[in-house]
Amino acid sequence: MHSRIRRKWSTADKLSFVVETYRPGSSIASVAVKHGLHKNQLFLWRKLSAKGLFDMAQLEKRREESIQSLVILTQIETGISIKGRRNWSKAEKLKVVYESHQFGSSVSSVARKYSINPNQIFSWRRLAAKGDLKSSPQENAINKKDDERNTRNLKPRQRRYWPDSKKLEIVEESFFSNESASKIARRHGITPAQLFKWRFMLKR
């Protein structure tokens, strides 16, 4: 009697099966039956991926692709036009990037919150790391007018008024710089507590 010859699965196949077990409505048992696998084999592959013994970059990519498909499906079901997405300002992009880096958050969860493509957040992260999310001259001109209007009634002895554009710039610097928040705060003439307050406000 000949024993059944086991198929040799590639790393990409294994990652694909692991990702599939995490999808809504799926389970290890259902995925195992679907692909003719043993449940213990899937458990083993999940453990290996959790320990980083698989290519986690591929795993994350496949997870994001799965989430992207769910987002698109949700948009179709709710009647949201994909082509009619809003235009995000640089300040809004920076806020989303900052939120995706917070403890307990992830690109996936933030993408679902704002109904955007996870790959879009990764793109904004790269732009933020290169400093490309700073306000444009046109946006600075608008912010300057707003700042002038907000500072008209300030008394001379009042604490310096910080425009939102400047707050975002300092928060961005504190987030992506290798320097400590305290050092950055001192350089800009503010207290670390003030800087952390701005970061908290940006997260909201």
PyMOL commands that set and color helices and strands:
alter all, ss='L'
color gray80, all
select helices_A, chain A and resi 11-22+28-35+39-50+56-78+90-100+107-114+118-129+137-150+164-176+181-187+192-203
alter helices_A, ss='H'
color red, helices_A
deselect
rebuild
show_as cartoon
